[in-house]
Amino acid sequence: MDRFALKTNRLNLYYGDFHALKNVDFQVHSNAITALIGPSGCGKSTLLRCFNRMNDLLEEVRIEGDIYVHDERLEDIDIINLRKKVGMVFQRPNPFPFTVYENMVYGLKVHGMGHRRGWREIVDRWLHTPALELSEEIKQRLCVARLLTVEPEIILLDEPCSALDPIATMRIEELMIELKERYTILIVTHNMQQAARVSDYTGFMLLGDLVEFGETSQIFTSPQDERTEGYITGRYG
């Protein structure tokens, strides 16, 4: 297995004349949870979307530099195959307007996860329930399960708990920790406590720069850059 599932080399991204990502060198370790933190507008979601080419859907986007998925250049990967390898769960749950069965069961069968805590509960309790009638937490778990049907290697999570209460957030975090045994996870979060709880590695972004990256324990206890320390201690952001 490659040590790094995702890498960038001097990555720059522009929205028209706006320089959104600035010479970003970034590495995501395989079978680990990596968190991106930073204030709103710092570029963390933009960086996340680079890895499955979601930014391609936006007008006037220009990208310079190199992006790698398991040491393969992003531009050399067919986009359909890329989005099978690199799946994404969005800030707001987006289940299909069908039953839980139609959204979910096939993914569970393919991955043999029907017996696991959390998944079995959803199937047993809401099998034939229209997905749009579920709680926000269950919708989000359902979206993760649906994603697994295409057998991704990497899961991108863009603020997956922003609409959830603390108890639901805790359950999603437990799910993330369970999933990292089989998948590489990159999460964008505004919640520094969440990053500290679940991630193995953390990157702090500010104004399009990746200011600091390292093991989560080091970032939160002994940051090397005063800007990181200022954000973590609440002096700005």
C-alpha positions as CSV (number, residue, x, y, z in Angstrom):
1,M,0.0,0.0,0.0
2,D,1.2,3.5,-0.8
3,R,2.2,5.5,2.2
4,F,0.2,8.5,0.8
5,A,-3.2,8.1,-0.8
6,L,-3.3,11.8,-2.0
7,K,-0.6,14.3,-2.7
8,T,-0.2,17.8,-4.2
9,N,2.9,19.5,-5.4
10,R,3.0,23.3,-5.7
11,L,-0.8,23.3,-6.3
12,N,-2.3,26.7,-7.2
13,L,-5.9,27.3,-8.0
14,Y,-7.5,30.4,-9.3
15,Y,-11.2,31.5,-9.6
16,G,-10.8,34.0,-12.3
17,D,-8.3,36.5,-10.9
18,F,-8.7,35.3,-7.3
19,H,-5.8,33.1,-6.1
20,A,-7.6,30.6,-3.9
21,L,-4.8,28.0,-3.3
22,K,-1.2,29.1,-3.1
23,N,1.6,26.6,-3.8
24,V,0.1,23.9,-1.6
25,D,2.2,20.9,-0.9
26,F,0.0,18.4,0.9
27,Q,0.0,14.7,1.7
28,V,-2.8,12.5,3.0
29,H,-1.7,9.3,4.7
30,S,-3.4,6.0,3.7
31,N,-5.8,4.4,6.1
32,A,-5.8,7.4,8.4
33,I,-8.1,10.4,9.1
34,T,-6.7,13.7,8.0
35,A,-8.5,17.0,8.9
36,L,-8.3,20.4,7.3
37,I,-9.1,23.3,9.6
38,G,-9.1,27.0,9.2
39,P,-11.4,30.0,9.1
40,S,-14.1,30.4,6.5
41,G,-12.8,31.1,3.0
42,C,-9.3,29.8,3.7
43,G,-9.4,27.3,0.9
44,K,-9.9,24.0,2.7
45,S,-13.0,23.0,0.8
46,T,-11.4,24.1,-2.4
47,L,-8.5,21.9,-1.7
48,L,-10.8,19.0,-0.8
49,R,-12.7,19.3,-4.1
50,C,-9.5,19.2,-6.1
51,F,-9.1,15.5,-5.3
52,N,-12.2,14.4,-7.2
53,R,-12.2,17.3,-9.7
54,M,-15.4,18.8,-8.3
55,N,-13.9,22.2,-9.1
56,D,-14.1,21.4,-12.8
57,L,-17.8,22.1,-12.5
58,L,-17.1,25.8,-11.8
59,E,-16.5,28.4,-14.4
60,E,-13.2,30.3,-14.7
61,V,-11.2,27.8,-12.6
62,R,-7.6,27.4,-13.5
63,I,-5.3,24.9,-11.7
64,E,-1.5,24.7,-11.8
65,G,0.7,22.1,-10.2
66,D,0.4,18.4,-9.6
67,I,-2.2,16.3,-7.9
68,Y,-1.7,12.5,-7.3
69,V,-4.0,9.7,-6.2
70,H,-1.8,6.8,-5.1
71,D,1.1,8.2,-7.1
72,E,-1.0,8.4,-10.3
73,R,-1.4,11.9,-11.7
74,L,-4.9,13.1,-11.4
75,E,-5.1,14.2,-15.0
76,D,-4.2,10.6,-16.2
77,I,-7.2,9.1,-14.4
78,D,-10.5,8.8,-16.2
79,I,-13.0,11.0,-14.3
80,I,-15.5,8.3,-13.9
81,N,-12.9,5.9,-12.4
82,L,-11.6,8.8,-10.3
83,R,-15.0,9.4,-8.7
84,K,-15.3,5.7,-7.9
85,K,-11.9,5.8,-6.2
86,V,-12.4,9.1,-4.5
87,G,-16.0,9.5,-3.1
88,M,-17.4,12.5,-1.4
89,V,-20.0,13.2,1.3
90,F,-21.3,16.8,1.4
91,Q,-22.2,19.2,4.2
92,R,-25.9,18.7,3.7
93,P,-27.1,15.1,3.4
94,N,-28.4,14.4,-0.1
95,P,-30.1,11.0,-0.2
96,F,-32.1,9.9,-3.2
97,P,-35.9,10.4,-2.7
98,F,-36.5,6.7,-2.4
99,T,-36.6,4.2,0.4
100,V,-33.7,3.4,2.7
101,Y,-33.6,0.0,1.0
102,E,-33.1,1.5,-2.4
103,N,-30.5,3.9,-1.2
104,M,-28.5,1.7,1.0
105,V,-28.9,-2.1,1.1
106,Y,-26.8,-2.8,-2.0
107,G,-23.9,-1.0,-0.5
108,L,-24.1,-3.0,2.7
109,K,-24.2,-6.3,0.8
110,V,-21.3,-5.5,-1.4
111,H,-19.1,-4.5,1.6
112,G,-20.4,-7.1,4.1
113,M,-21.1,-4.3,6.6
114,G,-24.7,-5.2,7.4
115,H,-23.7,-6.7,10.8
116,R,-21.8,-3.7,12.0
117,R,-23.1,-1.4,14.7
118,G,-25.0,1.5,13.3
119,W,-25.6,0.0,9.8
120,R,-27.8,-2.8,11.1
121,E,-29.9,-0.4,13.1
122,I,-30.7,1.7,10.0
123,V,-31.7,-1.4,8.0
124,D,-33.8,-2.9,10.7
125,R,-35.7,0.3,11.7
126,W,-36.0,2.2,8.5
127,L,-35.8,-0.3,5.7
128,H,-38.8,0.9,3.7
129,T,-39.0,4.4,5.0
130,P,-38.6,7.2,2.4
131,A,-35.1,8.5,2.9
132,L,-36.2,12.1,3.0
133,E,-38.2,11.4,6.2
134,L,-35.1,10.4,8.2
135,S,-33.3,12.5,10.7
136,E,-30.3,14.5,9.5
137,E,-27.9,12.1,11.2
138,I,-29.4,9.0,9.6
139,K,-29.5,10.7,6.2
140,Q,-25.8,11.4,6.5
141,R,-25.0,7.9,7.5
142,L,-27.1,6.7,4.6
143,C,-25.1,8.9,2.2
144,V,-21.9,7.3,3.5
145,A,-23.4,3.8,3.0
146,R,-24.5,4.7,-0.5
147,L,-21.0,6.0,-1.3
148,L,-19.6,2.6,-0.4
149,T,-21.5,0.9,-3.1
150,V,-18.9,2.0,-5.7
151,E,-16.0,0.7,-3.5
152,P,-14.0,3.9,-3.1
153,E,-10.5,3.9,-1.7
154,I,-10.7,7.4,-0.4
155,I,-13.6,9.3,1.3
156,L,-13.8,13.1,1.3
157,L,-16.0,14.6,3.9
158,D,-17.0,18.3,3.6
159,E,-18.3,19.5,7.0
160,P,-20.3,16.3,7.5
161,C,-21.5,17.2,11.0
162,S,-22.4,20.9,10.5
163,A,-26.1,20.2,10.6
164,L,-26.1,17.7,13.4
165,D,-26.6,17.9,17.1
166,P,-23.7,16.8,19.5
167,I,-25.1,13.3,20.0
168,A,-25.5,12.7,16.2
169,T,-22.0,14.2,15.7
170,M,-20.5,11.8,18.1
171,R,-22.1,8.8,16.2
172,I,-20.8,10.1,12.9
173,E,-17.3,10.5,14.4
174,E,-17.5,6.9,15.7
175,L,-18.4,5.8,12.2
176,M,-15.4,7.7,10.7
177,I,-13.0,5.9,13.1
178,E,-14.5,2.6,12.2
179,L,-14.2,3.3,8.4
180,K,-10.6,4.3,8.5
181,E,-9.7,0.6,9.0
182,R,-10.6,0.2,5.3
183,Y,-10.6,3.6,3.8
184,T,-8.5,6.8,3.7
185,I,-10.5,9.8,5.0
186,L,-10.0,13.5,4.4
187,I,-12.4,15.8,6.4
188,V,-12.9,19.5,6.3
189,T,-14.2,20.8,9.6
190,H,-14.7,24.2,11.3
191,N,-14.9,22.2,14.6
192,M,-11.4,22.1,16.0
193,Q,-12.6,19.8,18.8
194,Q,-13.8,17.4,16.2
195,A,-10.5,17.5,14.4
196,A,-8.7,16.8,17.7
197,R,-11.0,13.9,18.5
198,V,-11.0,12.0,15.3
199,S,-8.0,12.9,13.1
200,D,-4.6,11.4,13.0
201,Y,-3.2,14.3,11.0
202,T,-4.3,18.0,10.7
203,G,-3.5,20.8,8.3
204,F,-4.2,24.4,9.1
205,M,-5.1,26.7,6.2
206,L,-5.2,30.4,6.0
207,L,-5.9,32.7,3.0
208,G,-5.1,29.9,0.6
209,D,-1.9,28.8,2.2
210,L,-1.3,25.5,4.0
211,V,0.3,27.1,7.0
212,E,1.2,24.0,9.0
213,F,0.6,20.2,8.7
214,G,1.5,17.4,11.1
215,E,0.3,14.9,13.5
216,T,-2.9,16.1,15.2
217,S,-1.4,15.9,18.7
218,Q,1.5,18.1,17.7
219,I,-0.6,20.7,15.9
220,F,-2.9,21.1,18.9
221,T,-0.3,21.0,21.7
222,S,2.8,22.5,20.2
223,P,2.2,24.3,16.8
224,Q,5.3,25.5,15.1
225,D,3.7,28.6,13.4
226,E,2.3,31.5,15.4
227,R,-0.6,31.7,13.0
228,T,-1.6,28.2,13.8
229,E,-1.3,28.9,17.5
230,G,-3.4,32.0,17.2
231,Y,-6.2,30.2,15.4
232,I,-6.2,27.2,17.8
233,T,-6.2,29.5,20.9
234,G,-9.1,31.5,19.5
235,R,-7.3,34.8,18.9
236,Y,-8.7,35.0,15.5
237,G,-10.9,32.9,13.1
